[in-house]
């Protein structure tokens, strides 16, 4: 699954367009490397999101196309 779509489905970022812009501006890194929105997310990847003064680091636990709002937080683990 594409990184921008994963960020939206897991509800780490509200909208896919915002996730896409964050990737384009170099605010998102996976496994220590800045990546594009088209990066293919895999289980075990470590995603770091820098938005403003706040930085969030998570580890991917599962990848799913569609998830209910209540189950979205089960897709990742905060580091």
Beta strands, then each sheet from edge to edge (+ up, - down):
strand 1: 28-30
strand 2: 33-34
strand 3: 46-51
strand 4: 54-60
strand 5: 76-78
sheet 1: 2+ 1- 3+ 4- 5+
end
